[in-house]
Amino acid sequence: MNDIKVYVDVLVEFNEDGVMLPRLITWEDGAKYEIDRVVDIRPAPAARAGGGGDRYTVMVKGKRTFLFFERNASLQGNNIGRWFVERKAG
């Protein structure tokens, strides 16, 4: 449980422009967190966990947090990438 990078299940939708918008995060213990709002999407590294991809700044229960989409390097197949969050210290 010391890993800083935590891969999570994310329910997403795509808008009419093809933008991927996360709507629900399922944490490793099965707890589900609804995303109230996507504030920002930009390419950015995960400062503490390493790696990078697209950093989504999202609001969950009124608090700002980061959700990362790590793209798969392969352009073939159905796996285009996976989602992770940085585990809180403590």
TIMI-2910 file (N, C-alpha, C, CB; in pm, 1 decimal, decimal comma, always signed):
<rs>
+----------+----------+----------+----------+----------+----------+----------+----------+----------+----------+----------+----------+------+
!      n_x !      n_y !      n_z !     ca_x !     ca_y !     ca_z !      c_x !      c_y !      c_z !     cb_x !     cb_y !     cb_z ! resn !
+----------+----------+----------+----------+----------+----------+----------+----------+----------+----------+----------+----------+------+
!    +81,3 !   -120,4 !     +0,0 !     +0,0 !     +0,0 !     +0,0 !    +85,5 !   +126,5 !     +0,0 !    -92,4 !     +0,0 !   +119,9 !  Met !
!   +217,8 !   +115,2 !    -18,9 !   +305,5 !   +231,5 !    -17,6 !   +312,9 !   +299,9 !   -153,3 !   +443,7 !   +191,2 !    +26,6 !  Asn !
!   +259,2 !   +235,5 !   -257,2 !   +267,9 !   +293,8 !   -390,3 !   +198,6 !   +429,2 !   -393,8 !   +206,4 !   +199,9 !   -494,3 !  Asp !
!   +266,4 !   +523,9 !   -453,2 !   +208,4 !   +657,7 !   -466,4 !   +109,6 !   +660,7 !   -582,5 !   +319,1 !   +763,8 !   -487,0 !  Ile !
!   +140,9 !   +588,6 !   -690,3 !    +54,3 !   +585,2 !   -807,9 !    -50,1 !   +476,2 !   -787,6 !   +136,8 !   +560,5 !   -938,7 !  Lys !
!   -177,2 !   +513,8 !   -791,4 !   -286,7 !   +419,2 !   -771,8 !   -371,6 !   +417,2 !   -899,0 !   -373,2 !   +457,2 !   -646,4 !  Val !
!   -371,7 !   +302,8 !   -967,6 !   -456,0 !   +289,1 !  -1086,0 !   -599,7 !   +268,1 !  -1041,5 !   -408,0 !   +171,6 !  -1176,3 !  Tyr !
!   -692,2 !   +337,7 !  -1106,3 !   -832,5 !   +335,3 !  -1066,7 !   -921,4 !   +313,8 !  -1189,7 !   -870,7 !   +466,7 !   -994,1 !  Val !
!  -1040,9 !   +261,9 !  -1162,3 !  -1143,0 !   +253,4 !  -1266,8 !  -1210,2 !   +389,4 !  -1276,7 !  -1247,9 !   +140,0 !  -1236,6 !  Asp !
!  -1235,6 !   +432,5 !  -1399,4 !  -1300,3 !   +562,2 !  -1421,1 !  -1408,9 !   +544,2 !  -1526,1 !  -1196,8 !   +671,4 !  -1465,5 !  Val !
!  -1526,6 !   +591,2 !  -1494,1 !  -1636,5 !   +595,4 !  -1589,8 !  -1623,9 !   +727,3 !  -1664,5 !  -1777,5 !   +581,2 !  -1519,0 !  Leu !
!  -1620,4 !   +720,9 !  -1797,3 !  -1602,8 !   +842,7 !  -1876,8 !  -1714,6 !   +855,8 !  -1979,4 !  -1465,6 !   +842,5 !  -1947,1 !  Val !
!  -1730,2 !   +977,4 !  -2026,9 !  -1816,6 !  +1001,9 !  -2141,6 !  -1738,7 !  +1087,1 !  -2239,5 !  -1950,8 !  +1071,0 !  -2099,8 !  Glu !
!  -1780,7 !  +1084,6 !  -2363,0 !  -1718,2 !  +1165,9 !  -2467,2 !  -1819,9 !  +1268,3 !  -2514,5 !  -1667,7 !  +1077,7 !  -2586,3 !  Phe !
!  -1776,2 !  +1394,5 !  -2522,8 !  -1868,7 !  +1495,7 !  -2574,7 !  -1868,9 !  +1491,3 !  -2727,2 !  -1830,0 !  +1637,8 !  -2524,4 !  Asn !
!  -1947,6 !  +1576,8 !  -2789,0 !  -1962,5 !  +1572,5 !  -2934,7 !  -1833,3 !  +1605,8 !  -3008,9 !  -2071,1 !  +1668,3 !  -2977,6 !  Glu !
!  -1738,2 !  +1671,0 !  -2941,8 !  -1608,5 !  +1701,8 !  -3002,4 !  -1507,0 !  +1590,6 !  -2981,5 !  -1554,2 !  +1830,9 !  -2945,9 !  Asp !
!  -1546,3 !  +1483,4 !  -2910,7 !  -1456,4 !  +1371,3 !  -2886,1 !  -1370,5 !  +1387,7 !  -2762,4 !  -1368,5 !  +1351,4 !  -3003,6 !  Gly !
!  -1398,5 !  +1487,4 !  -2680,0 !  -1321,4 !  +1509,8 !  -2557,8 !  -1367,0 !  +1408,2 !  -2452,2 !  -1339,1 !  +1657,3 !  -2505,8 !  Val !
!  -1270,1 !  +1339,1 !  -2393,1 !  -1296,6 !  +1239,1 !  -2290,8 !  -1313,1 !  +1309,5 !  -2156,0 !  -1182,2 !  +1133,3 !  -2285,2 !  Met !
!  -1428,6 !  +1288,6 !  -2091,8 !  -1459,0 !  +1355,7 !  -1965,4 !  -1488,7 !  +1251,7 !  -1857,2 !  -1579,1 !  +1452,6 !  -1982,2 !  Leu !
!  -1404,0 !  +1244,8 !  -1754,1 !  -1429,0 !  +1148,8 !  -1646,0 !  -1549,7 !  +1191,6 !  -1563,7 !  -1304,8 !  +1135,2 !  -1555,4 !  Pro !
!  -1630,0 !  +1093,2 !  -1520,5 !  -1751,8 !  +1122,8 !  -1444,6 !  -1756,0 !  +1054,1 !  -1308,1 !  -1872,7 !  +1081,6 !  -1524,8 !  Arg !
!  -1686,7 !   +938,8 !  -1293,3 !  -1692,5 !   +863,3 !  -1168,7 !  -1561,5 !   +788,1 !  -1149,7 !  -1812,8 !   +765,4 !  -1168,5 !  Leu !
!  -1502,9 !   +798,8 !  -1030,6 !  -1379,5 !   +727,3 !   -996,0 !  -1414,9 !   +616,1 !   -898,3 !  -1271,9 !   +824,2 !   -934,5 !  Ile !
!  -1365,8 !   +495,0 !   -924,4 !  -1380,3 !   +384,9 !   -829,1 !  -1243,6 !   +358,2 !   -768,7 !  -1438,6 !   +255,8 !   -897,6 !  Thr !
!  -1230,6 !   +382,2 !   -637,4 !  -1105,1 !   +366,9 !   -564,5 !  -1074,5 !   +219,7 !   -544,2 !  -1111,1 !   +439,7 !   -429,1 !  Trp !
!   -952,7 !   +186,1 !   -502,1 !   -907,7 !    +48,4 !   -489,3 !   -988,9 !    -33,1 !   -389,2 !   -764,0 !    +46,6 !   -449,7 !  Glu !
!  -1055,3 !    +32,4 !   -294,2 !  -1138,1 !    -40,1 !   -196,6 !  -1283,9 !    -51,3 !   -242,4 !  -1132,1 !    +29,7 !    -60,3 !  Asp !
!  -1312,7 !     -5,4 !   -364,8 !  -1447,0 !    -13,7 !   -420,0 !  -1531,7 !   +110,2 !   -397,8 !  -1516,2 !   -130,0 !   -362,1 !  Gly !
!  -1483,1 !   +205,1 !   -317,5 !  -1558,0 !   +329,1 !   -294,5 !  -1567,7 !   +407,0 !   -425,6 !  -1490,1 !   +416,0 !   -183,6 !  Ala !
!  -1684,1 !   +465,3 !   -449,6 !  -1707,4 !   +540,6 !   -572,8 !  -1720,1 !   +689,4 !   -540,5 !  -1834,7 !   +489,4 !   -645,6 !  Lys !
!  -1656,0 !   +771,6 !   -625,3 !  -1655,3 !   +915,9 !   -606,7 !  -1702,1 !   +982,9 !   -735,2 !  -1514,4 !   +966,1 !   -566,2 !  Tyr !
!  -1813,8 !  +1052,0 !   -727,7 !  -1866,2 !  +1122,5 !   -843,2 !  -1784,6 !  +1249,2 !   -865,9 !  -2016,0 !  +1156,0 !   -824,4 !  Glu !
!  -1750,1 !  +1273,9 !   -990,0 !  -1676,8 !  +1395,3 !  -1027,1 !  -1779,3 !  +1504,3 !  -1053,5 !  -1584,8 !  +1371,9 !  -1153,0 !  Ile !
!  -1773,4 !  +1608,7 !   -970,8 !  -1868,3 !  +1718,9 !   -981,6 !  -1844,4 !  +1801,5 !  -1107,6 !  -1859,4 !  +1808,0 !   -858,7 !  Asp !
!  -1715,4 !  +1820,5 !  -1138,9 !  -1681,9 !  +1910,9 !  -1249,6 !  -1538,0 !  +1887,4 !  -1293,7 !  -1702,2 !  +2059,1 !  -1208,4 !  Arg !
!  -1514,3 !  +1895,4 !  -1423,4 !  -1378,4 !  +1895,1 !  -1478,7 !  -1339,7 !  +2041,0 !  -1495,4 !  -1369,2 !  +1815,2 !  -1616,7 !  Val !
!  -1233,6 !  +2081,7 !  -1425,0 !  -1190,3 !  +2221,3 !  -1425,6 !  -1091,0 !  +2249,3 !  -1537,9 !  -1128,0 !  +2257,5 !  -1291,4 !  Val !
!  -1000,5 !  +2151,7 !  -1562,9 !   -892,4 !  +2174,7 !  -1659,3 !   -840,7 !  +2041,3 !  -1709,4 !   -777,3 !  +2257,5 !  -1596,0 !  Asp !
!   -795,0 !  +2039,6 !  -1834,1 !   -729,5 !  +1922,5 !  -1893,2 !   -604,9 !  +1972,7 !  -1962,9 !   -824,6 !  +1845,1 !  -1993,2 !  Ile !
!   -489,0 !  +1912,7 !  -1929,1 !   -364,4 !  +1953,9 !  -1994,3 !   -260,8 !  +1842,9 !  -1985,1 !   -309,6 !  +2083,3 !  -1930,9 !  Arg !
!   -165,4 !  +1837,3 !  -2079,1 !    -54,9 !  +1743,7 !  -2066,1 !    +32,1 !  +1786,7 !  -1948,1 !    +28,5 !  +1736,8 !  -2197,7 !  Pro !
!    +63,1 !  +1692,6 !  -1859,2 !   +143,7 !  +1728,2 !  -1742,0 !   +194,7 !  +1602,1 !  -1674,2 !    +61,6 !  +1813,7 !  -1642,2 !  Ala !
!   +312,6 !  +1610,0 !  -1612,7 !   +364,7 !  +1496,0 !  -1537,7 !   +297,5 !  +1486,5 !  -1400,3 !   +517,8 !  +1507,4 !  -1521,8 !  Pro !
!   +297,9 !  +1366,2 !  -1345,6 !   +252,6 !  +1346,6 !  -1207,5 !   +372,2 !  +1379,1 !  -1118,3 !   +198,6 !  +1198,2 !  -1182,4 !  Ala !
!   +364,7 !  +1486,4 !  -1043,6 !   +479,1 !  +1538,0 !   -967,7 !   +536,6 !  +1436,3 !   -869,6 !   +438,5 !  +1662,3 !   -892,5 !  Ala !
!   +451,3 !  +1368,3 !   -793,8 !   +501,4 !  +1275,4 !   -691,6 !   +512,4 !  +1132,0 !   -741,4 !   +411,6 !  +1279,2 !   -570,7 !  Arg !
!   +421,1 !  +1089,8 !   -828,9 !   +415,6 !   +949,4 !   -869,3 !   +501,9 !   +919,8 !   -990,9 !   +273,2 !   +909,9 !   -898,1 !  Ala !
!   +542,6 !  +1022,0 !  -1062,9 !   +617,9 !   +999,8 !  -1185,5 !   +523,2 !   +963,2 !  -1299,0 !   +723,2 !   +889,6 !  -1165,5 !  Gly !
!   +576,1 !   +956,6 !  -1417,3 !   +492,0 !   +930,1 !  -1532,6 !   +420,8 !  +1057,1 !  -1573,9 !   +390,9 !   +818,7 !  -1502,6 !  Gly !
!   +339,2 !  +1042,4 !  -1671,6 !   +270,1 !  +1160,3 !  -1718,8 !   +157,5 !  +1122,9 !  -1810,2 !   +364,9 !  +1253,3 !  -1788,5 !  Gly !
!   +113,6 !  +1217,9 !  -1884,9 !     -0,1 !  +1200,2 !  -1972,2 !    -86,6 !  +1323,1 !  -1962,6 !    -79,4 !  +1073,4 !  -1936,5 !  Gly !
!   -215,5 !  +1302,7 !  -1957,2 !   -308,5 !  +1412,9 !  -1945,4 !   -349,8 !  +1427,1 !  -1799,7 !   -431,5 !  +1391,7 !  -2036,3 !  Asp !
!   -333,8 !  +1548,0 !  -1746,2 !   -374,9 !  +1573,6 !  -1607,7 !   -509,8 !  +1642,9 !  -1609,9 !   -269,2 !  +1660,1 !  -1531,6 !  Arg !
!   -607,1 !  +1578,3 !  -1548,0 !   -740,5 !  +1634,0 !  -1533,6 !   -750,3 !  +1693,2 !  -1394,1 !   -851,4 !  +1525,9 !  -1558,0 !  Tyr !
!   -779,8 !  +1821,8 !  -1385,6 !   -810,7 !  +1884,0 !  -1257,7 !   -960,9 !  +1871,1 !  -1241,5 !   -762,4 !  +2035,3 !  -1250,5 !  Thr !
!  -1001,9 !  +1800,3 !  -1135,2 !  -1143,8 !  +1772,9 !  -1115,4 !  -1186,0 !  +1813,8 !   -975,4 !  -1174,6 !  +1624,3 !  -1139,4 !  Val !
!  -1314,6 !  +1836,0 !   -960,2 !  -1374,2 !  +1864,5 !   -830,5 !  -1452,7 !  +1741,8 !   -785,9 !  -1465,9 !  +1990,8 !   -836,7 !  Met !
!  -1420,3 !  +1692,1 !   -665,3 !  -1489,5 !  +1578,4 !   -605,8 !  -1532,9 !  +1620,6 !   -466,0 !  -1397,9 !  +1449,7 !   -601,7 !  Val !
!  -1660,8 !  +1620,2 !   -441,8 !  -1716,2 !  +1663,6 !   -312,6 !  -1664,0 !  +1801,6 !   -272,3 !  -1682,2 !  +1561,3 !   -203,4 !  Lys !
!  -1654,5 !  +1890,2 !   -370,8 !  -1613,3 !  +2027,3 !   -345,1 !  -1463,5 !  +2047,9 !   -329,0 !  -1680,8 !  +2075,6 !   -224,4 !  Gly !
!  -1384,3 !  +1942,4 !   -344,9 !  -1238,5 !  +1955,3 !   -331,0 !  -1170,7 !  +1929,9 !   -464,6 !  -1184,3 !  +1857,2 !   -224,2 !  Lys !
!  -1067,9 !  +2010,6 !   -490,8 !   -991,0 !  +1997,1 !   -614,9 !   -890,8 !  +1883,8 !   -599,9 !   -918,4 !  +2129,9 !   -650,7 !  Arg !
!   -882,4 !  +1799,3 !   -702,9 !   -784,0 !  +1691,6 !   -704,5 !   -741,2 !  +1666,8 !   -848,7 !   -841,5 !  +1561,5 !   -640,2 !  Thr !
!   -632,0 !  +1594,1 !   -865,1 !   -581,4 !  +1562,4 !   -998,4 !   -608,0 !  +1415,7 !  -1030,5 !   -430,3 !  +1593,7 !  -1008,6 !  Phe !
!   -647,0 !  +1390,8 !  -1153,4 !   -667,5 !  +1257,9 !  -1208,5 !   -586,8 !  +1253,4 !  -1337,5 !   -821,2 !  +1226,4 !  -1233,2 !  Leu !
!   -507,0 !  +1148,3 !  -1354,4 !   -417,3 !  +1139,7 !  -1469,8 !   -460,2 !  +1028,4 !  -1564,1 !   -273,2 !  +1116,8 !  -1424,0 !  Phe !
!   -453,5 !  +1057,9 !  -1694,5 !   -474,7 !   +955,5 !  -1796,3 !   -340,6 !   +927,9 !  -1862,5 !   -582,4 !  +1000,1 !  -1901,8 !  Phe !
!   -290,7 !   +807,5 !  -1842,6 !   -161,1 !   +762,9 !  -1893,8 !   -185,7 !   +688,6 !  -2024,3 !    -85,9 !   +671,8 !  -1789,8 !  Glu !
!   -144,3 !   +747,9 !  -2133,7 !   -170,8 !   +689,4 !  -2266,2 !    -82,7 !   +567,6 !  -2293,2 !   -148,7 !   +794,2 !  -2375,6 !  Arg !
!   -139,7 !   +470,1 !  -2359,2 !    -66,6 !   +351,7 !  -2402,1 !    +16,7 !   +390,2 !  -2524,7 !   -164,4 !   +232,1 !  -2434,0 !  Asn !
!   +141,3 !   +349,1 !  -2527,8 !   +230,0 !   +383,4 !  -2639,5 !   +189,3 !   +312,2 !  -2768,1 !   +374,3 !   +348,5 !  -2604,7 !  Ala !
!   +124,9 !   +197,7 !  -2755,9 !    +82,2 !   +121,3 !  -2872,6 !    -42,5 !   +183,4 !  -2933,5 !    +56,1 !    -25,4 !  -2835,0 !  Ser !
!    -45,0 !   +193,2 !  -3063,4 !   -161,5 !   +247,5 !  -3131,5 !   -257,7 !   +137,6 !  -3174,7 !   -118,5 !   +328,9 !  -3251,8 !  Leu !
!   -228,4 !    +13,5 !  -3138,0 !   -312,6 !    -98,7 !  -3177,2 !   -387,0 !   -153,9 !  -3056,6 !   -228,8 !   -208,9 !  -3243,3 !  Gln !
!   -500,7 !   -217,0 !  -3083,4 !   -576,6 !   -280,4 !  -2976,2 !   -676,2 !   -186,3 !  -2911,1 !   -483,0 !   -333,8 !  -2872,1 !  Gly !
!   -742,5 !   -239,3 !  -2809,1 !   -848,5 !   -164,6 !  -2742,2 !   -800,8 !    -88,1 !  -2620,0 !   -957,8 !   -257,6 !  -2702,2 !  Asn !
!   -680,7 !   -112,8 !  -2572,3 !   -629,5 !    -46,6 !  -2452,7 !   -559,4 !    +83,0 !  -2493,0 !   -532,4 !   -140,0 !  -2374,5 !  Asn !
!   -629,7 !   +194,5 !  -2478,0 !   -570,3 !   +323,3 !  -2518,9 !   -495,5 !   +389,9 !  -2403,0 !   -679,9 !   +418,3 !  -2571,7 !  Ile !
!   -514,6 !   +339,5 !  -2282,0 !   -445,7 !   +395,9 !  -2166,7 !   -516,2 !   +357,1 !  -2038,5 !   -436,7 !   +547,7 !  -2178,2 !  Gly !
!   -468,1 !   +414,3 !  -1928,3 !   -533,0 !   +387,6 !  -1800,7 !   -521,7 !   +508,8 !  -1709,6 !   -471,8 !   +264,1 !  -1733,3 !  Arg !
!   -609,9 !   +511,9 !  -1611,6 !   -623,3 !   +623,9 !  -1519,2 !   -549,9 !   +596,9 !  -1389,3 !   -769,9 !   +652,4 !  -1491,0 !  Trp !
!   -491,2 !   +702,4 !  -1331,6 !   -434,1 !   +688,0 !  -1196,8 !   -446,3 !   +818,6 !  -1120,8 !   -286,2 !   +644,1 !  -1203,8 !  Phe !
!   -435,2 !   +805,9 !   -989,1 !   -429,4 !   +920,3 !   -898,7 !   -305,5 !   +903,2 !   -812,3 !   -559,6 !   +932,1 !   -810,8 !  Val !
!   -260,2 !  +1010,5 !   -752,8 !   -149,5 !  +1005,5 !   -659,4 !   -206,3 !   +987,7 !   -519,9 !    -61,5 !  +1133,1 !   -668,6 !  Glu !
!   -158,4 !   +882,3 !   -451,7 !   -206,5 !   +855,1 !   -316,2 !   -167,0 !   +970,1 !   -224,4 !   -149,9 !   +720,6 !   -262,9 !  Arg !
!   -258,0 !  +1008,8 !   -138,5 !   -230,3 !  +1114,7 !    -42,2 !   -128,7 !  +1064,7 !    +60,1 !   -360,7 !  +1161,3 !    +27,9 !  Lys !
!    -36,9 !  +1148,9 !   +100,1 !    +62,7 !  +1113,3 !   +202,5 !     -6,9 !  +1103,2 !   +337,4 !   +178,8 !  +1218,5 !   +208,1 !  Ala !
!    +45,7 !  +1014,6 !   +422,3 !    -13,7 !  +1007,3 !   +554,2 !    -25,8 !   +875,2 !   +601,8 !   -140,4 !  +1067,5 !   +558,2 !  Gly !
+----------+----------+----------+----------+----------+----------+----------+----------+----------+----------+----------+----------+------+
</rs>
